């Protein structure tokens, strides 16, 4: 009798092994729907012979298929099934967090990411996911804390930038500058970080500093549609009307936001007391974006 049972188990296992390449082939061909159908059949067979380890392995493959089909709620159910079978580790918890996040339930997601990071406190991937989620949930202090834990292990520029963004949201610009500067120091072609640094300096009216940084950057990327308008804004604030006008005109040609470009061209001509040309620029700005007429500064300058 015992030998007969072993023979049945071996036959079942052999059958499953023979079928395995089929569902893996389906997955490699992105045919996740049929892969799930085949996996379900095999999972039922493994349940019948109480092969817990084999069942869990196939359920994980099923989760992958469900996530790729954006069936996140179904993936959550499969992951919970895995946990009921006894596998309750950090990767499973993190996967639950990811599925809840993708399904739009950030509160549940952060709960599982917290559990995953408590269980595996040195896992950078889990910490990074948690920090990003905390930022999206506007828990900026939490994002800073998680991000710093990551940086103690590895100086990842994206995490430095995230911490800088969190400090910026908290209006702690001195601290934000520390992290933005560290990112920019290692990545001089990162115009998005230079933009963030420039915005802080512009608020402090540190025009010379921004001008130097913009000029250095534009030596290597002369047509950048983000940094050129920033340089134009500096020149405008320094009352260098002609230089600013020419730069905004070129920026429009490069492909920057036309409504904003024409608006500042108009402001430059206002500074030169060339009001007819200024009004023409304001008209072009409004033609590009009618919503600009909802801006009180625009309306004031147009009326003037």
C-alpha positions as CSV (number, residue, x, y, z in Angstrom):
1,X,0.0,0.0,0.0
2,X,2.8,2.4,1.0
3,X,4.6,1.7,-2.3
4,X,1.5,2.3,-4.2
5,X,1.0,5.7,-2.6
6,X,4.6,6.6,-3.4
7,X,4.2,5.5,-7.0
8,X,1.1,7.8,-7.3
9,X,3.0,10.7,-5.8
10,X,5.9,10.1,-8.2
11,X,3.6,9.9,-11.2
12,X,1.9,13.1,-10.2
13,X,5.2,14.9,-9.7
14,X,6.5,13.6,-13.0
15,X,3.3,14.8,-14.8
16,X,3.7,18.2,-13.2
17,X,7.3,18.4,-14.2
18,X,6.4,17.4,-17.7
19,X,3.8,20.2,-17.9
20,X,6.0,22.8,-16.2
21,X,7.7,23.9,-19.5
22,X,4.3,24.6,-21.0
23,X,3.2,27.2,-18.5
24,X,6.7,28.7,-18.4
25,X,6.6,29.0,-22.2
26,X,3.2,30.7,-21.9
27,X,4.6,33.2,-19.4
28,X,7.7,33.9,-21.6
29,X,5.3,34.6,-24.4
30,X,3.3,37.0,-22.2
31,X,0.2,34.7,-22.4
32,X,-0.5,35.1,-18.7
33,X,-4.2,34.2,-18.9
34,X,-3.6,30.7,-20.2
35,X,-0.6,30.3,-17.9
36,X,-2.9,31.0,-14.9
37,X,-5.4,28.4,-16.3
38,X,-2.7,25.8,-16.5
39,X,-1.2,26.8,-13.1
40,X,-4.6,26.4,-11.4
41,X,-4.8,22.8,-12.7
42,X,-1.4,22.0,-11.4
43,X,-2.0,23.8,-8.1
44,X,-5.2,21.7,-7.5
45,X,-3.1,18.5,-8.2
46,X,-0.5,19.5,-5.6
47,X,-3.2,20.4,-3.1
48,X,-4.6,16.9,-3.6
49,X,-1.2,15.3,-2.7
50,X,-0.5,17.9,0.1
51,X,2.7,19.1,-1.5
52,X,2.8,22.4,0.3
53,X,6.2,23.5,-1.0
54,X,5.3,22.8,-4.6
55,X,1.9,24.5,-4.1
56,X,3.6,27.7,-2.8
57,X,6.1,27.7,-5.6
58,X,3.3,27.6,-8.2
59,X,1.2,30.1,-6.4
60,X,4.1,32.6,-6.6
61,X,4.2,32.1,-10.3
62,X,0.5,32.7,-10.4
63,X,1.0,36.0,-8.5
64,X,3.5,37.1,-11.2
65,X,0.9,36.4,-13.9
66,X,-1.9,38.2,-12.0
67,X,0.3,41.3,-11.4
68,X,1.3,41.4,-15.0
69,X,-2.3,41.4,-16.0
70,X,-3.0,44.2,-13.4
71,X,-5.3,41.9,-11.5
72,X,-3.9,43.2,-8.2
73,X,-6.9,42.2,-6.0
74,X,-6.6,38.7,-7.3
75,X,-2.9,38.7,-6.6
76,X,-3.5,39.8,-3.1
77,X,-5.8,36.8,-2.6
78,X,-3.2,34.5,-3.9
79,X,-0.5,36.0,-1.6
80,X,-2.9,35.6,1.3
81,X,-3.3,31.9,0.3
82,X,0.5,31.5,0.4
83,X,0.5,33.0,3.9
84,X,-2.2,30.5,5.0
85,X,0.1,27.7,3.8
86,X,2.7,28.9,6.2
87,X,5.0,31.2,4.2
88,X,5.0,34.5,6.0
89,X,8.3,36.2,5.2
90,X,9.5,39.7,4.2
91,X,9.3,39.1,0.4
92,X,5.7,38.0,0.7
93,X,4.8,40.9,2.9
94,X,6.5,43.4,0.5
95,X,4.7,41.8,-2.4
96,X,1.5,42.4,-0.6
97,X,2.5,46.0,0.0
98,X,3.2,46.4,-3.7
99,X,-0.1,44.9,-4.8
100,X,-2.1,47.1,-2.4
101,X,-0.2,50.1,-3.6
102,X,-0.9,49.3,-7.3
103,X,-4.5,48.6,-6.3
104,X,-4.7,52.2,-4.9
105,X,-4.8,51.3,-1.2
106,X,-1.8,53.1,0.2
107,X,-2.8,52.7,3.8
108,X,-2.7,48.9,3.5
109,X,0.5,49.1,1.4
110,X,2.4,51.0,4.0
111,X,1.3,48.5,6.7
112,X,2.9,45.6,4.8
113,X,6.0,47.6,3.8
114,X,6.5,48.4,7.5
115,X,6.2,44.7,8.4
116,X,8.6,43.8,5.6
117,X,11.2,46.3,6.7
118,X,10.9,45.2,10.3
119,X,11.5,41.6,9.3
120,X,14.3,42.5,6.9
121,X,15.7,45.9,8.2
122,X,18.8,45.7,5.9
123,X,16.9,45.1,2.7
124,X,17.5,48.2,0.6
125,X,14.7,47.4,-1.9
126,X,12.1,47.2,0.8
127,X,13.3,50.5,2.4
128,X,13.3,52.3,-1.0
129,X,9.8,51.2,-1.7
130,X,8.7,52.3,1.7
131,X,10.4,55.7,1.4
132,X,8.8,56.4,-2.0
133,X,5.4,55.4,-0.7
134,X,5.7,57.6,2.3
135,X,6.5,60.5,0.0
136,X,3.5,59.9,-2.1
137,X,1.4,59.7,1.1
138,X,2.8,63.1,2.1
139,X,4.5,61.6,5.1
140,X,7.7,63.6,4.4
141,X,9.3,63.1,7.8
142,X,8.8,59.3,7.4
143,X,10.2,59.5,3.9
144,X,13.3,61.3,5.2
145,X,13.8,58.7,8.0
146,X,13.5,55.8,5.6
147,X,15.7,57.5,3.0
148,X,18.4,58.1,5.5
149,X,18.4,54.4,6.5
150,X,19.0,53.7,2.8
151,X,21.8,56.2,2.6
152,X,23.6,54.6,5.5
153,X,24.0,51.6,3.4
154,X,24.4,53.0,-0.1
155,X,24.7,56.6,-1.5
156,X,21.9,56.3,-4.1
157,X,21.3,59.6,-5.9
158,X,17.6,59.0,-6.4
159,X,17.2,58.6,-2.6
160,X,19.2,61.8,-1.9
161,X,16.8,63.6,-4.3
162,X,13.8,62.1,-2.6
163,X,15.0,63.3,0.8
164,X,15.7,66.7,-0.7
165,X,12.2,66.8,-2.1
166,X,10.8,65.9,1.3
167,X,12.7,68.7,3.0
168,X,11.5,71.1,0.3
169,X,7.9,70.0,0.9
170,X,8.5,70.8,4.6
171,X,9.9,74.2,3.5
172,X,13.3,73.3,5.0
173,X,15.2,74.6,2.0
174,X,18.6,74.6,3.7
175,X,18.4,70.9,4.3
176,X,17.0,70.3,0.9
177,X,20.0,72.1,-0.6
178,X,22.4,69.8,1.2
179,X,20.9,66.8,-0.6
180,X,20.3,68.5,-4.0
181,X,23.9,69.7,-4.0
182,X,25.2,66.2,-3.2
183,X,23.1,64.8,-6.2
184,X,24.2,67.5,-8.6
185,X,27.9,67.2,-7.6
186,X,27.9,63.7,-8.8
187,X,25.6,64.2,-11.8
188,X,26.3,67.5,-13.6
189,X,24.0,66.6,-16.4
190,X,21.0,66.4,-14.0
191,X,19.1,69.5,-15.1
192,X,16.1,68.6,-13.0
193,X,18.2,68.8,-9.8
194,X,19.8,72.1,-11.0
195,X,16.3,73.4,-11.6
196,X,15.4,72.7,-7.9
197,X,18.6,74.3,-6.7
198,X,18.0,77.3,-8.9
199,X,14.4,77.8,-7.6
200,X,15.6,78.0,-4.0
201,X,18.4,80.5,-4.9
202,X,15.9,82.5,-7.0
203,X,13.6,82.8,-4.0
204,X,16.6,84.2,-2.1
205,X,17.4,86.6,-5.0
206,X,20.9,85.0,-5.4
207,X,20.8,85.8,-9.1
208,X,24.6,85.8,-9.7
209,X,24.9,82.3,-8.3
210,X,22.1,81.0,-10.5
211,X,23.5,82.7,-13.5
212,X,26.9,81.1,-13.0
213,X,25.4,77.6,-12.5
214,X,23.2,78.0,-15.6
215,X,26.0,79.2,-17.8
216,X,28.2,76.3,-16.7
217,X,25.4,73.8,-17.5
218,X,24.6,75.4,-20.9
219,X,28.1,75.0,-22.0
220,X,27.3,71.3,-22.4
221,X,23.6,71.5,-23.2
222,X,23.0,74.8,-24.9
223,X,19.4,74.2,-26.0
224,X,18.1,72.7,-22.7
225,X,14.4,73.8,-22.4
226,X,14.5,73.9,-18.6
227,X,17.7,75.7,-17.8
228,X,17.5,78.3,-20.6
229,X,14.2,79.8,-19.2
230,X,15.7,79.8,-15.7
231,X,18.7,81.8,-17.1
232,X,16.2,84.1,-18.8
233,X,14.3,84.6,-15.5
234,X,17.6,85.6,-13.8
235,X,18.4,88.1,-16.6
236,X,14.9,89.5,-16.3
237,X,15.3,90.0,-12.6
238,X,18.6,91.6,-13.1
239,X,16.8,94.0,-15.5
240,X,18.9,92.9,-18.5
241,X,15.8,93.2,-20.7
242,X,17.4,92.7,-24.1
243,X,19.4,89.7,-23.1
244,X,16.4,88.1,-21.3
245,X,14.1,88.8,-24.3
246,X,16.5,87.2,-26.7
247,X,17.0,84.2,-24.5
248,X,13.2,83.6,-24.0
249,X,12.7,84.0,-27.8
250,X,15.4,81.3,-28.4
251,X,13.9,79.1,-25.6
252,X,10.5,79.2,-27.4
253,X,12.3,78.1,-30.6
254,X,14.0,75.3,-28.7
255,X,10.6,74.0,-27.5
256,X,10.0,75.3,-24.0
257,X,6.6,76.3,-22.9
258,X,5.5,78.9,-25.4
259,X,2.9,80.6,-23.3
260,X,5.4,81.2,-20.5
261,X,8.1,82.2,-23.0
262,X,5.9,84.8,-24.8
263,X,4.7,86.1,-21.4
264,X,8.2,86.8,-20.2
265,X,9.1,88.3,-23.6
266,X,6.3,90.7,-23.0
267,X,7.5,91.5,-19.5
268,X,10.9,92.3,-20.9
269,X,9.4,94.7,-23.5
270,X,7.4,96.3,-20.6
271,X,10.7,96.9,-18.9
272,X,12.0,98.6,-22.0
273,X,8.8,100.7,-22.2
274,X,8.0,99.1,-25.6
275,X,4.4,98.6,-24.8
276,X,3.0,97.7,-28.3
277,X,5.5,94.9,-28.6
278,X,4.8,93.8,-25.1
279,X,1.0,93.6,-25.8
280,X,1.7,91.5,-28.9
281,X,3.7,89.1,-26.8
282,X,0.9,88.9,-24.2
283,X,-1.6,88.1,-27.0
284,X,0.6,85.3,-28.3
285,X,0.9,83.9,-24.7
286,X,-2.9,83.9,-24.4
287,X,-3.3,82.3,-27.8
288,X,-1.0,79.5,-26.7
289,X,-2.8,79.0,-23.4
290,X,-6.1,80.7,-22.8
291,X,-6.0,79.7,-19.1
292,X,-3.2,82.2,-18.6
293,X,-5.9,84.9,-18.6
294,X,-7.0,83.4,-15.2
295,X,-3.6,84.6,-13.7
296,X,-4.1,88.0,-12.0
297,X,-0.5,89.0,-12.7
298,X,-1.0,88.4,-16.4
299,X,-4.3,90.4,-16.4
300,X,-2.7,93.3,-14.5
301,X,0.3,93.5,-16.9
302,X,-2.0,93.2,-19.9
303,X,-4.2,96.0,-18.6
304,X,-1.2,98.2,-17.8
